[in-house]
Amino acid sequence: MEIKKFVLKQILDIKTYGIKELFRKFYLLIKKLLVIPVNIIAIVPCLIIRLISPWIIIRMSRIPCANYGNFVRDLTFYYCYYCKKRLKIELLEKKYIDLLYISPKDKIYNRQIAKMWKRKLNIVSGHLLEPIDKIGKFIPGWKVSDPIVVCRHQHAFKKRSQHLPLYFDNLIEKHQPLSFTIEEEIYGRKMLNKFGLKKDSKFVCLAVRDNAYQLKKIPSRFRDWSYHDYRHWDLDNFILAAEELTKRGYYVFRMGVVVNKPFNTNNLKIIDYANSDLRSDFMDVYLGAKCSFCISTGYGFDELPYIFGRPTALISLPLGDLRAYSEKYILLTKHHILKKEKRKLSLSEIFSHGVAYAEETKIFEEKGIELIDNSPNEIKDLALEMAENVESKKTLNFEDQKLQKTFKDLFASNIKHTDPPMHKKLINLANVPIKSSFSTKFLRENRNWLK
């Protein structure tokens, strides 16, 4: 029955999408057939690895590069904890060698990041390593760990696991994993000059999420991306913040690889980089690494400023996933409106209504909750607060300090007493100190939210 369904689907696809689809399916079939002899040959090195395992363990891992953020964050996590052993935690009693690879099936969405990682890590050709990695896991008794997966899920850290976000934040400050060569630094400055910036010019990266990049990666025909609609934002609400930042002497780069619409402003210091002929994989990384700070609505790009120690004004969802473990962040989130009662939910109510960890648009809809974008003024206030922090590390007055303490205590309490989804339990944030602050102006003007 399953075979019949499969055949009928192939026929329907060909009828729907034409001769190109037929050739695409033939191409995929040939690729699968060619894998068979390669997998047979891979048995030999698998056996050799097994034979030497009493003395040295060879661990293999497929690098997660399908998502921009994972390509940066997960490898940084691995670099800090495993490759450099900065915490001096002995994870394995035996000696081990880690070999990483990028699968030939995976598209690399930023080749500059790949180039920089290859300078730091043992990255081997995926054509060579992937068959060995796959076949090896079918051999009985195969105990080779996947170094990145183990690191990401933190099984090996036992009691320390609940504090890993905090350790990670401290580690990347002391041990920068990614770096530019002298030639790349020169080239980066040259490109900034082409955008009109001088040597001492300061600039901000503005990263506002829409669905254009997702649809480029995987068209809607192959995947329904609507479950992520709750994470999208209206770009126009960020114009006021960008304009105000230029008055303080900043250039503003609107980031993106592909985007749905242009950034509508005539201000020469606001650069619609995403639609520029000068956009490149290299400059994506260079801008993220060198900006004064980033304003982000929470997607892969903002991992770069964080890894390079740049602060971020983060406007993100869901609430329970806000990056509250680092002083580098100032936080903000969308307004949650309970449609039945036509009122805004407080911080604690967002948790009690079961949407603090919601990762699908339909969950908010099922709970009768409408998400409203922050206003241009709220976003402007957040951006200017971050600018003041970067420029002078301004000390809050007593009243604002009380508001921030209330937020941190309330957020920590709700995290501790709310049962997250199973996959969230792998990272126990209940006992991690809340170090990020929330938008001070927002807290002043929305005191009822702190309930």
N, C-alpha and C positions, 0 to 999 in steps of 0.2 A: 504493500500500500504506500509506504513511504517513497519507494523507488518511483512508483507511478506519479505521485505528487511532484517529485523532483523533475521528472521528464516533462510533465505538463507545464511546469513553471518555466523551464528552459524554452519550450516552444512558444509560450505566451510572451516571454521577454523578447524573443527574436521577432515575433509578429509586431510587437509594440514599438521596438527601437530600431528595427531594420537590420541591414547587412552588417553595419558596424558592430552590432551586438553579437552577431554570429561569429565574426572574426575575433572579438574579444573573448568569447567562450572557448574557441579553439585554442587561442593563446594560453588561457588559463589551464586547459586540459594538458597541453604539451608541457607546461611548466611542472604540473603535478607528476606527469610520467617520468620526467627527467630526474625528479627527486629520488625515485626508487633506487637506481644504482648508486647514487651518492650516499644514501642512507646505509646501504650494504657496506660500502667502503668505510663508513664512519665507525663500524663495529670494532675495527682494529685499534684505533687510538683510544676508544672507550675501554677496551680490555687492558691496554697499557696503563691507563690512568687508574684503573682498579688495582692493578698489580703493585703500583708504587704507593698506593694510599696508606699503607702502614707507616710510611716514613714522611710523606708529604702529600697534602691534599690539594688538588686543583679544583678551584671553584669557578663556575662559569655563570654569566648573567647576560641576558638580553637587555640592552639599554632602553629605558622607556623614553622614546623620542616622538611618539605619536602626538603628545601634547607639549606645547612650548614650556609650560610651567614645570612639568615632570622632568623634562630634559635638563633643566637648570637645577631644580630643587633636589630631586632624588639623587643625582650624581654628586651634588654638594654634600648632602647628608652622608653618602657613602665615603666621599673623600675625607671628610672630617673624622669620621668614626673608625673606618676600617683601614683605609690606605695609610693615613698618617698616625692613627692611634693616639690622637691628642689627649684622650682621657686616660690613657694607659689601662684600658680595660682589656684583659686577655679573653678573647671570645672563643678561641679554640686552643686545646692543649698542644696539638701538632702544628707544625709549620704548614703554611698554605700559600698558594699563588692564586691571585684573582685574575681571570681573563674575561674581559667584557667585549661585547660585540653589538653592532647595529644590524638588525635583521635586514636582508635584502628586500623583504616585503615592506619594510617601513620607509616612508618618505621622511627625509630630514627637513624640518621646517625652518631651520636656521643653520646654515653651513658654517657660519663664523663660530657659533657655540661649539659645534662638532670639532672644528679645527682647534679651538682652545682646550677642549677636553682631551683631545689626542696628545696634546703636549704634556698632560698631567697624569694620564691613566694608561693602563695596559689594554688598549683597545685593538682587537684583532679583527681581521676580515670576517664579516658575517657569513660569507659563502663557505669559509673554512670551519668556523666554530659552531654555527647553528646546528648542522647535522649531528655533530658530536654531542652537543648539549641535549638535543632532543632524544637521540637514540640512547644515550647514557642513562636517562631517567626510566627507561623501560627494563634495564638490567636489574634483576633481583638484588636487593641489598645495596642499591645505589644511595649513598648518604651524602653526596656532595651538595652543600648548601648553595643557594642562589644569594650572593652577597648583597645585592641591592634590595631584593625582596625582604630578606631577613632584617636588613637595616631599616627599611621603610616601616615594617610592621613591629619592629622593636622586640621581637621574641627573645633575643639574646641578652637583653639588658636587665631582665628580671625586675628587681625593686627600683632600679634607676629609671625605668621606662616612663614613669609619671613625670619625671623632670627633664625629659629629653628636649622638648621645645626650648626650655631655658638654657640648657647646655649648648644646644645648637646655636642659639642666638649669641652666646658668648664666644663660641669657637670661631664663627665666621668673622668676628671682629678681629681676632688675633691671628687667624691663619687664612688669609684670602685665597680661595681655591682657584679662581680664574684671574688671568692677568694678560695684558697686552704686551707685545714685543715693542721695541723702540721704533721699528718701522711702522707698526700699526698706530702708535701714539702720534707720530708725525703725520701720517695719513689722516687720522681722525681730526687733528687740528686743522689740517688743510680743508677738509670737508666742512667743518664748522665755519671757516672763513667764507666758503662759497654760499652759505646760508646767511651771511652778513654779520656773523659774530666775530668779535675781536678776542684777543687772548684772555682778557679779564672779564669777558661777558658771562653773566650767569643765566642759566636757563632751567626750565621746568618741563618734565615730560607729562603730558596729559593722555591717559589711556582710558577711553570710554568704550565700553563693550557694546557691540551689536552682533547680528548673526551672520554677517558677510564672510568672516573668516571660517566659521564652521562649515558653511555651505561650500566653500572652496575646497576644504579638506575632504568632506564627504557630502555629495549632493543629497538633497532631500529624497531623491528616488531611492537611495540606499539606506537612509536613516532619517527618522523623524526627529528633528532638533527642537520641536516646539516645547519639549519639557524644560528647556533652558530659557524660555522667554522671560521668566521672572527676573533674570539677571541682566536684561538689556536696559539701556537708559537713553533718554532723549538728549542728544548731543547739544542741542540749542541751550539747554539749561546750564551749560558750562561756559558759555561765551562771556557772561559777566565776570566770572572768576578769572578767566584768561585776561580780560581787559584790565582788571584791577591789578593783576600781577605785573603787567607791562608798565603800569604807572610806578611800580616799585623798582623798576629797572630790569625785570626779568624778560627773557625771550620765552615763548611757550611753544613747544613742539607737540602738535596733535599726532599721537602715535597710531600705528596700524599698518598691516600689510595690504589688506583689502578692506574697504569700508563701504557702508551703504550711501553716505552722503557727505558732501564737503563741509568744512568748518566755515560758516558764513561770517566773515569779518574782513574789513579792509585794513586792519591794523597790521603794519609791516613787521611788527615784532611777534605776531602770532603766525606761526608757520604750519600750514596744513601738510605736514611731512608725509602722512599716509598717501596723499595724492601727488607727491612730488616726484619728479624724474630722478632726483638724487637719493631716493629711498633705496636702501640695500640691507642685506643681512648684517653686514659689518656695522653700518651706522645704527641699526636697531640696537645692537649690543653696546656700541660706544656711547650712544645717547643715554641709555639706561644706566650705564656705569658712571658717567660723568655729570649727570644732572644735579642741581642743587637739592631737588626733591622731586617726588613723583606724586601726581594725583591720579588715583586709579579706582575703577569700579569693580576691581577684583577679577582679574584673569591673568593668563600665563605671563604676560610681559612684566608685571610688577614684581616677579621673582628676581629679575635682574637687578633693579635698584637695591633691593633688600640684600642680595648676596654681596653687592659692592658697598654696602654700608650706607646707602642713601635712604633717608627717611621717606615715608609715604603717607599721604593723606588718603585713607582707604574708605571708600563708600561702598559697602558690600552687603551681600546676603549669602546664606541665611545668618541670622543673628548669632546663633550658637557657634558658628564657625569663624566669627570675627577674630582676627589675629591679635588677641589681647595679651600675648606673652612677651611682647617686645616694646621697649620705649621708642623704637623707630616709627611706630604707627600712631596716628591720630585717627579715630574711628568715627564713622557715621553710617546709618542704615536707612533704608526707605521707611516711610510711614506705613504702618499696618492698620488698615481701616476695617473694623468689623461692620460689614455691610448691613446686617440686620438691624443694628442699633445706631448705625451711622456715626461712629465715634472711633477715635484713635485708641489702639491698644497700648498699654504701658509695657515696659520691659518685661516684667514678670508675667503679664498676660500673654505675651508672645510665646513664652515658654509653656504656660499652662494650656494654651489653645493648640499645642502640638505642632507649631510651625517653626520653632527655633532651629530645627535641624532639617527642615523641608528642603529637598533638592529637586523637586519637580513642580512645575507650574500648577498641575492639577491638584496638588495637595492644598495649596492656598485656596483654590477655587472650591474644593470639597469642604473646606473649613469655613467658607463664606467670608474670606478675608481678601480685601483688595489692597494691592501694593501701589503706593503713590510715590513718584519720584520726589526727591528733595527739591526745594525751590532754588532758583538761581541765587537768591540771597543766602540761603543756608550753605550752598556749595562755595560761594564766595567767602563767607565767614570762615569756613573750614580751611580754605586755601590760604587766606591771610593769616590765620592762626599758625599754620605750618611755617609760613614765611617768617613770621616773628620769632618762632622757636629756632629756626635755622640761623637767623641773623643775630639774635641777641639772647636766646635762651631765657626768655622773659619768665619771671616768677609770677605765679598766679596769686591773686589776693586771697584773703582768708575765706571769703564766701565761695569763690570758685574752687578752692582746694576742698572745701566741704562737699561741693557738688561732685567733684571727681572721686572723692573717697566713697560717697554714696553709690555712685555708678559701679566702682570696682567691687565694693562689698556685695551689692545687689546682683551683679553679673556673676561673681564667684559663687554666691549662694544658689542661684538658679542652675548654674552648671553642675554644681555638686548634687543637687536634689532632683535633677531631671535625668531620666534614663535615656541616653542617646541611642541611635541605631547601632546594630551589632558592629558594623565596620568602624564606627567611631570609638568603640570601646578599646580598640587597640592603642589608641593614644589617650591616655587618661589625663585630662586637663583639670580634674577636680581639685588637685592639690598644687597646681602650678600658680604662682603669684600672678595677679593681673597687673601688668606693667604698662600697658597702653593707656592712653587717655581718650576720652570721647570729646567730640566737638564742644568746647566750653560755651560758646554762644548758644548752641542748640540746647544744652542743659539748662542754661539760664532762662531761655524762652519757652521751655517745655518741661517744667518742673513736675508736672503730673506724669510724665513718662517714667520718672524715677520711683516707680511703685511696684 
